[in-house]
């Protein structure tokens, strides 16, 4: 079986990645295994690549990503079209039909370049807005995301993130969700083991008793590699 010789826990849980060529198309295959989610088989498999590459700046590039979650038996399809600095995307699955549509564009705000990604969530009838920018010569990255409920006319699910490249192959990141009073801190290291990336993540509930905050924190460890 798939789990023979693998740890009976999701931490660490393997993530595999491989690039393959099918005719003139180059495809990236990713597979994830999670013992707790689906102990007898893979949890998720995805394939992604380009249906059409842009030959020049005026041409349109079309990409795809197909993901199958074996635990939930859900299939998700994402299509992306890019041209003249704009990227338009759509996500679809058989149950919810069209899930979301979005557009991405880099804009200038003062001396900084900001990636702006507004998305319309069809079923939730909400607009999701994500802003990202690199500072400190690209060593640091800031991002903010929130959902705007059209019916309720209010912003929710706010998330603020910060990432810093400590050195080549090592990235420290943190994200804060005010609505849930949750702080997540992670360290990603691709230098610890050749051909593999280790990620240590700590989730800290800030609404817990301050004297017991370390005991309330949840720490996970993940290892991913290509073959």
C-alpha positions as CSV (number, residue, x, y, z in Angstrom):
1,X,0.0,0.0,0.0
2,X,1.0,3.6,-0.4
3,X,1.5,4.2,3.3
4,X,3.9,1.2,3.8
5,X,7.0,2.6,5.5
6,X,5.5,6.1,5.8
7,X,4.9,7.8,9.1
8,X,1.4,7.4,10.6
9,X,1.0,11.1,10.8
10,X,0.5,14.0,8.5
11,X,3.6,15.8,9.9
12,X,5.8,15.6,7.9
13,X,3.7,14.6,4.8
14,X,5.3,14.2,1.4
15,X,4.7,16.4,-1.6
16,X,6.2,15.2,-4.9
17,X,6.8,17.2,-8.0
18,X,7.9,16.2,-11.5
19,X,8.0,17.8,-15.0
20,X,7.1,15.6,-17.9
21,X,6.7,16.2,-21.7
22,X,3.6,15.0,-23.5
23,X,4.2,15.7,-27.2
24,X,4.9,19.4,-27.6
25,X,3.4,20.1,-24.2
26,X,5.4,20.4,-20.9
27,X,3.4,19.4,-17.9
28,X,4.2,19.6,-14.2
29,X,2.7,16.8,-12.1
30,X,2.4,17.2,-8.3
31,X,1.2,14.6,-5.8
32,X,0.5,15.0,-2.1
33,X,0.0,12.3,0.5
34,X,-1.6,12.9,3.9
35,X,-2.1,9.8,6.1
36,X,-4.9,11.4,8.1
37,X,-6.9,12.5,5.0
38,X,-6.5,9.4,2.9
39,X,-4.2,6.8,4.3
40,X,-4.6,4.2,1.5
41,X,-3.9,6.5,-1.4
42,X,-2.7,9.9,-2.4
43,X,-4.6,12.9,-1.1
44,X,-4.2,15.1,-4.1
45,X,-2.8,15.0,-7.6
46,X,-2.5,18.1,-9.9
47,X,-1.2,18.7,-13.4
48,X,-0.4,22.1,-14.8
49,X,1.2,23.6,-17.9
50,X,0.6,25.9,-20.9
51,X,-2.0,25.2,-23.6
52,X,-0.6,28.1,-25.6
53,X,2.6,30.0,-25.2
54,X,3.0,33.7,-26.1
55,X,5.4,34.2,-29.0
56,X,5.5,38.0,-28.5
57,X,4.2,40.7,-26.2
58,X,1.0,41.1,-28.2
59,X,0.2,37.4,-28.2
60,X,-2.0,35.6,-25.6
61,X,-0.7,32.8,-23.4
62,X,-3.1,30.2,-22.0
63,X,-2.3,28.0,-19.0
64,X,-4.2,25.4,-17.1
65,X,-4.2,23.5,-13.8
66,X,-6.3,20.4,-13.1
67,X,-6.5,19.2,-9.5
68,X,-8.1,16.0,-8.2
69,X,-8.6,15.7,-4.4
70,X,-9.1,11.9,-3.8
71,X,-10.1,12.5,-0.2
72,X,-13.1,14.7,-1.0
73,X,-13.5,13.3,-4.5
74,X,-13.5,16.9,-5.9
75,X,-12.0,18.0,-9.2
76,X,-11.0,21.6,-9.8
77,X,-10.0,23.2,-13.1
78,X,-8.2,26.6,-13.4
79,X,-7.7,28.3,-16.7
80,X,-5.5,31.5,-17.1
81,X,-5.1,33.8,-20.1
82,X,-2.3,36.4,-20.1
83,X,-1.5,39.3,-22.4
84,X,-0.2,42.9,-22.2
85,X,0.6,42.6,-18.5
86,X,-3.0,41.4,-17.6
87,X,-3.9,37.9,-16.4
88,X,-7.5,36.7,-16.4
89,X,-8.4,33.4,-14.6
90,X,-11.4,31.3,-14.0
91,X,-12.0,28.3,-11.7
92,X,-14.5,25.5,-12.2
93,X,-15.6,22.3,-10.5
94,X,-18.4,19.9,-11.4
95,X,-20.4,20.5,-8.2
96,X,-20.2,24.3,-7.8
97,X,-19.8,25.0,-11.6
98,X,-18.0,28.3,-12.0
99,X,-16.4,29.0,-8.7
100,X,-14.5,32.3,-9.3
101,X,-13.2,34.6,-11.9
102,X,-10.3,37.1,-11.4
103,X,-7.8,39.4,-13.0
104,X,-4.3,40.3,-12.0
105,X,-2.2,43.3,-12.9
106,X,0.9,45.0,-11.7
107,X,0.4,48.7,-10.9
108,X,2.7,51.5,-9.7
109,X,2.0,53.1,-6.3
110,X,4.5,55.8,-5.6
111,X,8.0,54.2,-5.8
112,X,6.6,50.6,-5.4
113,X,5.2,48.1,-7.8
114,X,2.1,46.4,-6.4
115,X,0.5,43.2,-7.7
116,X,-3.3,43.8,-7.6
117,X,-5.5,40.7,-7.8
118,X,-9.3,41.2,-7.5
119,X,-11.4,38.1,-7.7
120,X,-15.2,37.5,-7.8
121,X,-16.3,34.5,-5.7
122,X,-19.5,33.4,-7.5
123,X,-21.2,31.3,-4.8
124,X,-20.3,33.5,-1.9
125,X,-21.2,36.7,-3.9
126,X,-18.1,38.3,-2.5
127,X,-15.1,40.1,-4.0
128,X,-11.7,39.0,-2.8
129,X,-8.9,41.5,-3.1
130,X,-5.2,40.7,-2.7
131,X,-2.3,43.2,-2.8
132,X,1.3,42.2,-2.8
133,X,4.5,44.2,-3.0
134,X,8.3,43.6,-2.7
135,X,10.4,46.0,-0.7
136,X,14.0,46.2,0.6
137,X,15.4,45.3,-2.9
138,X,13.1,42.2,-3.1
139,X,14.3,40.7,0.2
140,X,11.0,41.4,1.9
141,X,7.4,40.9,0.6
142,X,4.2,42.4,2.0
143,X,0.7,41.2,1.2
144,X,-2.9,41.9,2.3
145,X,-6.1,40.1,1.5
146,X,-9.7,40.5,2.4
147,X,-13.2,39.5,1.2
148,X,-15.9,42.0,0.7
149,X,-19.4,40.8,1.2
150,X,-21.7,42.5,-1.2
151,X,-24.9,41.8,0.6
152,X,-23.6,42.6,4.0
153,X,-21.4,45.5,2.7
154,X,-18.5,44.7,4.9
155,X,-15.0,43.4,4.7
156,X,-14.1,40.0,6.3
157,X,-11.5,37.3,6.4
158,X,-8.7,39.9,6.5
159,X,-5.1,38.5,6.3
160,X,-1.9,40.4,6.6
161,X,1.4,38.7,5.6
162,X,5.1,39.4,5.7
163,X,8.0,37.3,4.3
164,X,11.7,37.8,4.5
165,X,14.5,36.0,2.6
166,X,17.1,35.3,5.4
167,X,19.6,33.9,2.9
168,X,19.5,31.9,-0.3
169,X,17.1,29.0,0.3
170,X,15.8,30.2,3.6
171,X,12.5,32.2,3.9
172,X,10.8,33.3,7.2
173,X,7.2,34.3,6.8
174,X,4.4,35.4,9.1
175,X,0.6,35.9,8.6
176,X,-2.0,37.4,10.9
177,X,-5.8,37.0,10.7
178,X,-7.5,39.6,13.0
179,X,-10.9,37.9,12.6
180,X,-9.6,34.7,14.1
181,X,-6.8,36.1,16.3
182,X,-4.4,33.7,14.8
183,X,-0.7,34.2,14.1
184,X,1.1,31.8,11.8
185,X,4.9,31.8,11.5
186,X,6.8,29.5,9.2
187,X,10.4,28.8,8.2
188,X,11.1,27.3,4.8
189,X,14.6,25.8,4.2
190,X,15.7,24.2,0.9
191,X,19.4,24.0,2.0
192,X,19.0,21.6,4.9
193,X,18.7,18.5,2.7
194,X,19.7,18.3,-1.0
195,X,16.8,18.0,-3.3
196,X,14.2,18.6,-0.5
197,X,12.4,21.5,1.1
198,X,11.6,21.5,4.8
199,X,8.9,23.8,6.2
200,X,8.3,24.3,10.0
201,X,5.1,26.1,10.8
202,X,3.7,27.4,14.2
203,X,0.1,28.5,14.6
204,X,-0.4,30.7,17.7
205,X,-4.0,31.5,18.9
206,X,-3.6,35.0,20.3
207,X,-6.9,34.9,22.1
208,X,-5.7,32.1,24.4
209,X,-4.4,32.6,28.0
210,X,-1.1,34.6,27.7
211,X,0.5,32.4,30.4
212,X,-0.4,29.3,28.3
213,X,0.2,30.6,24.8
214,X,3.2,28.3,24.1
215,X,1.2,25.2,25.1
216,X,-1.7,26.4,22.9
217,X,0.5,26.8,19.8
218,X,0.4,24.1,17.2
219,X,3.6,23.2,15.4
220,X,3.8,21.2,12.1
221,X,6.7,20.0,10.0
222,X,6.5,19.3,6.2
223,X,9.0,17.8,3.7
224,X,8.6,18.1,0.0
225,X,10.9,17.0,-2.8
226,X,11.1,16.4,-6.6
227,X,12.0,13.2,-8.3
